[in-house]
Structures are given as structure tokens and as C-alpha cells.
Amino acid sequence: MKRIILLLSICFLIGELAARELDKAFQLLPQPQSIELTEGKGINYLELSYIQPIDQASIPPLGDMLNRLPHFSRVGKPVRLQLTDQHVPSSPEGYTMEINNQGVCISARTMTGIFYGCQTLEQLMEDSRDFNLPIPAMQITDYPAISYRAVHFDVKHHLDRIEYYYREIDKLAQYKINAIIWELEDKLRYTRRPEIGAPNAISKQEMQAICRYAKERNIEISPLVQGLGHACFILKHHWELRENPNSDWEFCPSDPRTYDLQFDLYRDAIEAMPYGKYLHVGGDEITAIGIDQRCKATGKTPFELQMTWLKKVCDFATAHDRIPIFWDDMPLKYGGVWNLINSTESNEEIAAKWNDKKLNESIELFPKECVYMRWNYRDATKPGHQRILQWYHDKGLKVMGATAAAYGDSPFIPRENSLAGYIKGFSELVAQNHLEGILATAWDDGSPHSETVWRGYIAQGEYGWNPTARSVETFKVAHAQREFGFPPNDNRMNFLDELEQEAFFFDDALVNSGRRNPAWGTTDFTLITLPSQNEPGTWSRTYQSKIAQAKIEQKRYEKICQGIKEAKQHALRNRYTLEIYEQTNHLFNFPTRLILALHEYDTAKHEKDKQTALQQINEVCDYFSTMRNQLEEVYSQTRFMEQPDGYIADQNHHNHLAAKSNNSDWWYYYEVPMVRKTRAWINSLIVPHKSDH
């Protein structure tokens, strides 16, 4: 008996080692639930010669490699697609795949499962081609841990080109994302209220076509039309419906015309996105409610007014066959638990302070048909956050999680490994607590280029499908292979870690005070001073810490440049993403260049050296225009860099960075005025010299 157990253990260990070796060469993303290597010879991707649907299966939309195969029997080895309820996962998105020397067979209960099996096979074929390796004989059994896996498109401050959205949908499908919640604001051409849509808004017909394309790839698109708060895009046109006459942020929830207008926008959004099951109604971050005479006349508290509005919009949604989704922060704030939910205190400390009496007393205000979107963009596994999830469960309310693929406090590029660790943690909670689904938000407050957000989206694909599969570090390796074709040991994407770090110095290198944080709001700022001709060295002593960090950042910049150069040389695909990183790196480096040039001038010992340094500063200012033009040329290949003529800006209640200007100046919020100030300073040094002569 002991000998049998020993043999079984050895076999298990061999299987584990073989699986690890497989994962080194074939990085499937998201990682399947089960991969079992089987006996026999594998298959090279070139040996697959045709696709054969059987048992009422059909051929779904395919990736580039599978799509080249004919759909009729011929000499060679087939890819068989089989619909069956035998020996396949119970999930409608699940599938099994058998690969051996005879070919490939993908089996599933539904065509959705067949589609996802084909996506996995496409990745195996890609790796077989890229690394000249046979695909091993194996059996994959796969299904998602979370049934609704969504990402967030937020177009409040910018639009991408229409063709780019189609490309994004293709990529989301590759990583088994099955939903988009699309925050529209004024970027839909509303037909019932045409004054709301921006001049360049997407038409309902264009959006319907996008949604149909997505549906064919098993992606469901649902609209998010902000209401109650975040209503600037509406109330900049409709002053009569403001809760506060001086602010375009909140609707008055007690004016019947509020609902006439809001429901018209909902109707247009539903018609534009006809295949979604949800209507996200917003409803978050209210700053003033109950102050208007119309509200005071009702005698209701702010909490009651908020939930009265929610009940009305939920009734509208259900009457139009949509499930309402609502950001849940305001009831939790009114209920007195908000600070504890986001606290870093221990479970014992939270338990001692927890008081949900007010929430419990108000439970009848919570519509049962609503999905309460519990958003947390950092570590959602903290005790206070888990406690509120338990409260929802105990009250029988439906909850969906919302993490972040691009958090608003990081302009230009998401940080902390594209927030992958937070996405993983929240996805684990969603799976463990059987929540309604998970959304990875990508806020447009700082309007980062979508290519910089994609690693976060792909992390949601990974962890929404299989939350416990990989660590963040191993995910990053898989991402580099899948997106660019880099072998795991090449570490070609290490520059991205450095680029995330470089962003922190860029944030405030050119100011003594101020903030350009997109989420928490921009503030007034004071630029750094410039060297005095009469007090050499004083400026450098004043800014010695900035100068020291700039020297570090210059080396980091050069390292990133080299890393991106090598990545572009070796990449097998997605070079445009690398070009976006390259231009972002140049932008981040500009403050470093200027600070070091100013330091050279301030510490120059001789007049000749001073003049040389002054010329260098002037060249850095000239470089800014060159850098800006190159960046915008690359970025504009997929996005529009400014608002159209005739665009009416809102009051920018939150002071979002991306809403600071209708053109692209906001990208260079400190840099533009600093260049202007520096040029004036240079002229002040040169003009007296010329007049003396």
C-alpha cells in the first residue's frame, strides 16, 4: 500500500512539474481552471488544417490564426467544435479541450463555451508559432469563477476613434471579459434631448452597431447615465433643475421635470445599447441635497430624498426590462458607516466601533430590485469592507463589486502594477461571496490613454475568470508574453515598473505647492522659482532635494528609453502600445530635464559656462514643443485630443484635470506655464545684456 501511495505521489509530482514547464512556454491568460497533460504526442499549430463544427455547433467569430482555416473537411488534422452536455462544465461559458496527435476537440454546452475554447486555442497556437514549439497533448477543463466580468468605458472628457472601440472589443473577448458598462455623459447623440449631446457625440446607430459587434463576441454593453449627482453634462443646459443654482452638479430630486429629462436620456441610452441587461443610474457623490425650496417643502431628510430618487429611477429601469445598478456610497454615508468601511483598522477595532442601526432602520428605503455597486479602488479585503458586504447579504440585497483598472488619482498612467493586486483581491471577494459580478472602472478624470489602461483591463480578465490562479508578478510575465510575444525569461516589460515610478516625480516636480490629482481635484499652484543671476548657488540649495531626485530620474528615463527600444525591436505585436509608453516617458522626463538645466546655470562658475547653460535651458524649452507634438501625433492615432468647436464646458465641480481645457493644454498643466515663465526669465537676462552692449 505504501508503495502504491509513493508511486501515486511521484506521478502527481511529475504532473505538477510538467504543468509548470508547460506554463513557462504556454502562458494562457486568463489561466484555465485545470490543465492536465496527457500521454502521447502533441501537435504543431501548422498541422491544424480545418475547422469542423459537429452536433449542431457553429463557428463563432475567430482570432487571426483560427480564422485562416477552411470550414470543410480536408487532408490534415481538424479543430472540432462540439455542443454537448456530457463531460463538460455546467457553466454556460465553460468548455473542455482535448489536444492530441489527431487534432483538437473543443466541447461545451453552449456556443459561448465554444467561443472561449477557441480563444484559448488561439493563444496556444500563437505560442506554438512564436516559440516554434509543439502544443503538448493535454486536456483543459475551464469555466469562470465570476459570471459577470465587466470593464468600464468612461468617455466624459474624451472620445476615441470609432474603429478603436472595435479593436478594444476584440481584445476584451480574447481575455474573456464579457461585459462593458459604458459611461456616456454627453458623448451620445440623444435624440429626445439633442441639446445634451456634444457636437462629436456617437450616434445611436453607431452605438447600436458597436453593441451588435460586441454581442457577437459574447460581450454585453450596458449604459451608465449619471443622475442626481455628476449631472454637469445635463445641468449646464438646464439651470432650472439644479438643486443649487450656483452648481451644475446635482439635480433637484423633488422637481418632476428632473425625471422627465432623465428618463428621456435613459430611453435613448437603452435604445442605443439594446442588448444589455443593466441600466447604471449613477447616484453617487452628492454634495448638496435638500437645500432647495422644492426639496424643503417635502419635509424629507437628505437620506430620504436620495432614496426616493433611487426608487423612481429603479422603477423606470424595471419597467423597461433593465436591472438598475447604483453606486452605493451615499446610503452608506447617510447610514454612518462609510469611514469604517474604508478604514485600515483591525477586525476587532472595526467591530468595536461598528454601528449599523441607522442603516437597519432605513432598510425599507433600499429598493430590492436594485444592484448596489460596492466600489473600492484600493484593498477591498479590509475588515470594514468585508463587514458591509456581509450586511448586504444579511439584508438580501444584490451587490456587485467595482474595482479599478485606472484610478483617478493617477494622471497619464495607472500605477502599482496597473492596480492588479487590488483587482485580484476584490475578484476573490466577489467569487467567495457569490456577488452579482465585478467591474473594473477606468475613470476619465485624468483621461489616460487607453493603451496605458489595458494591463489593468487584462488583469480583470485574468482574475475575474480565475481569481486565485496567479500572483501579480506571474500575471505580469503572462501579460508580456500574451500582449507582445516576449518569452517569460526576457523581462522585456520591466521598464513599465520604472515608468510607473517615474510618474511620481513628474506629478509635482515643477511646483512648490499645488495638486494636479484628477480624482481629488486640481488646485491653485505655485511654480518653482528660477535662479538669481546675483545669488549663484542659492537656487540649487533651495531645491537640492528636487535636484537630487532629478538626477535619479534622468538615469531612470535613460533606462526606460533603452527598455522600450529593445521591446519595440523584439515585440511580435502591439507596438502601438509601446509607442504610447515611449511618448509618456518623454513627457515624464521634461521636468527632470528642465531642473537639471537650471541647476547647471545656477552652479556655473564662469560667464561662458553660464551662457552655455542658458542656451541649454532655451533648448529644453524648445524641446517641450517638439515633445508635445510627437506625443499628440502618436496619441491621436486612436483618440481625439481636443473638444470640438462649439463644445460647452461644464463648471468642473470636481476640478477634474481632463476638464481644465477644451484643447490638450491640460496634459501639461504645470509644464506650459513653466515654459512660459522660463522663457520670460531668459529674456530678462538677455535684454539688459544687449542694451548694455
Secondary structure as UniProt FT lines:
FT   HELIX           2..25
FT   STRAND          34..37
FT   HELIX           45..47
FT   STRAND          48..54
FT   TURN            55..56
FT   HELIX           64..67
FT   STRAND          77..83
FT   TURN            92..93
FT   STRAND          95..100
FT   TURN            101..102
FT   STRAND          103..108
FT   HELIX           111..131
FT   STRAND          138..142
FT   STRAND          149..154
FT   HELIX           162..174
FT   TURN            175..176
FT   STRAND          179..183
FT   TURN            185..186
FT   TURN            194..196
FT   TURN            199..200
FT   HELIX           204..216
FT   TURN            217..218
FT   STRAND          220..227
FT   HELIX           232..235
FT   TURN            236..237
FT   HELIX           239..241
FT   TURN            245..246
FT   TURN            253..254
FT   HELIX           256..272
FT   TURN            274..275
FT   STRAND          278..282
FT   HELIX           293..296
FT   TURN            297..299
FT   HELIX           302..319
FT   TURN            320..321
FT   STRAND          323..327
FT   HELIX           329..334
FT   TURN            335..336
FT   HELIX           338..341
FT   HELIX           347..353
FT   HELIX           357..361
FT   HELIX           363..365
FT   TURN            368..369
FT   STRAND          371..375
FT   TURN            380..381
FT   HELIX           383..394
FT   TURN            395..396
FT   STRAND          398..406
FT   TURN            408..409
FT   HELIX           417..419
FT   HELIX           420..433
FT   STRAND          438..442
FT   HELIX           450..465
FT   TURN            467..468
FT   HELIX           472..484
FT   HELIX           488..490
FT   TURN            492..493
FT   HELIX           494..508
FT   TURN            509..510
FT   STRAND          511..513
FT   TURN            518..520
FT   STRAND          526..527
FT   TURN            533..534
FT   TURN            536..537
FT   HELIX           538..542
FT   HELIX           544..570
FT   HELIX           575..603
FT   HELIX           607..635
FT   TURN            636..638
FT   TURN            645..646
FT   TURN            653..654
FT   HELIX           657..659
FT   HELIX           664..668
FT   TURN            669..670
FT   HELIX           671..692
//
